[in-house]
Amino acid sequence: MPFDTPIDDAAIAQLFTEGRSYNHYLDRPVEEAQLHVLWDLMKMGPTSANQLPARLVWCVSQEAKDRLAECATGTNGDKLRTAPVSVVIGMDTEFHEHLPELFPHTDAKSWFDGNRELREASAFRNSSLQGGYFVVAARALGLGTGPMSGFDAGAVDKAFFADTPSVRTNFIATLGYGDPASLHDRSPRPAFEKFNRIV
């Protein structure tokens, strides 16, 4: 079935033009089943050779959120402590071990064997893509997110990935039902001509 018809304006608004990043959330829980649905959406976004290197830790207990908050800088700690869910988006530099299952029609694993530099670059690039899909999938489900980079990555790795040394933190985020009352004016977005070239 071809999908060559644009989605409607309301959907575009929810995903992009009116979608916002949140620092504060309503006092409304996010059920574990919703996390599974969110993952099942975001995993469908394209990655190179279906690498799917993102490894997520969903911090739903207060203990886990507090532990993550201790790794954050500035006001991010409070955001992580009070959000319904806080999330670590990690990247597995040994993702290629799963390629025989995830990309079975060719020997893609051999492309990465013995080349750690290529694996690290691919893991970062494609887990970042998956992080973007995480944001869009959350918005599609009526949830809000607050992606952030103000944290000590080494401390997060030690706290959450000590038992999986091939996994390192890419970025972290909050997740919940965003509180519209907490929003400030949207930051500017540039016109096409400012940052784009057609050649």
N, C-alpha and C positions, 0 to 999 in steps of 0.2 A: 504494500500500500504506500503510495508516494505521499510525503508530507511536504507539499510545495505551496501550502496556503499559510500565510502568516497567522500567528495566534492573535486573539482579539486584544483590543487596547487595554482592557482591564488586566489581562494576564501580563502584558508588557509592563504596565504600571507596577504591578505587585512585584515583579522580578527585577525591574530596572529603574524606571523613571521615578517611582514613588517609594521604592524599597530603600530602607535606611539601615545603618549600623546602630546598634543600641548599646548604651552603657548601663541601663537600668531596665528591669523587667517587672511585669505584673506578678502578683503573688498567685501564680497558677502553675501547677506542676507540669512537667513534660514526662509523659509515661515512657517506660522502657520500650514498649512496642513502637512508639514514634521514632526512636533512635534506629530501630531496625528498618523501618520504612525509609527514613532519611538515607541510611547507608545503601539500601537497595536502589534508590534513585541515583545517588552520586556515583556509584560504581559503574553506572552505564555511560558516563561521560567518557569521551575518547582519551586514551593515553597511547603513547608510542608503543607499538607492538603489544598493546594490551598489558603493559607492565604492571599497572595498579600497585605502585610502591607505597602508597599512603598506608600508615598504620595508626589507627585512632584509639585514644584512651578517653572514654567518656566518664568524666568525674561527676558522679551523681551523689555520692555520700559527702557529708560535710567534712569528714576527715580528708578525703581525697581533694576536695576543693581547697581546703586550708593548706594542704601540702603543696598544691600547685601555686597558690597565692604567695607562699613564702619564696617562690622563685621569681616573682614578678617585681617590677620596678614602678615607682611613682604610685599613682592611684589605681593601677591595674590590679593590685592585690585585692582591694575592696570589691572591685567589679567581679573578680573570680570567686570570691567567697560568697557573694550574695546572689549570683546567678543561679537559676534552677539547675543548669548543667554547665560545666566548664569542660573544654575539649582540648586535648593535645593532638595536633596533627603531626605525626612523625613520618619519617621516610626510611624505608628498608633498603640499604645499599646492597643487600643480597637478594633483591627481588628476582634476579635472573634464575634463581633456583626453582621458581614457580612457573617459569615460562613454558616448560613442556606441557603443563596443564592449561595455562592461560592462552598460549599462542601455539597450538599443537600442529599447525600445518607446515611448519618449517622449524629447523633447529636454531631458534633465536637465542637459546641459552649460550651457544658457542660464541655469539657475537660479544658477550660480556665476560666470558671466562678469562681470568688472568688480567683483566683490565679494570682495576679498581677506580681509576680516574674517570673512565667512561661511565661506570656504574653510579658513581657519586653524582656526576653531572645529570645523568638521566633520572636518578631518584629524586633529586631536588626539583628538576624541571617538571616532572610528571606528578609528583606529590603536590606541587604548587597548583598545577591544573586541577587536581582533585580537591584541593582546598577551595578553589573557586567554585567547583561543582557543589561542594558542601554548602556554601553560602546560598547559591541559587536554589538548591534543593530545599534548604530550610525555608526560604521565602515562599517557595511553591507550596509548602505544607502549612503556611500561615505562621511560621516561627520567625524570630529575629535572631541575628547573630552580632557578635562584636569581635571581629578578628583583631589580633594585636601582636606586636613584635617587641614590646617592652618587657623583656624577661631574660634571665640567665639560662641560656640553652644548655650549658653543661650541667647546671643544677637540675633542670627538668629531666635531662637524660638520666642522671643519677637517681632521681626520685621515681621515674616511671619506666625506664628502659634498661635498668641495670642487669636484668636477666636476659636481655636480647641486645647484645652489643652491636649488632649490625644495624639497629634502628637508632636514628637520631631525630631530634626535634626539628621540625620546619617552622611552624608557628602555633599559636594557641588562640582560643576563641571562647567566648561565652555563647550560651544558647538558651532561648526561652521565648515567652510571649512578650514582645517588646512593649515598653510603657511609652505611649505616644507623648505623654505629658513631659517626659524627660528630654525630648528632642530639642535641639537648637536649630537655627537656620542651616540649611544645607550648604556645605562648602562649595565654592565655584567649580564648574566643570568647563574646560576650554572648548572653543569652537574647533571644528575639524581642521581648519587651516593652521592652527597653532602648533600641533604636534604630529601632523600627518603630511605625507608627500605622495602624490600619484606620479609614477614614472613610467 
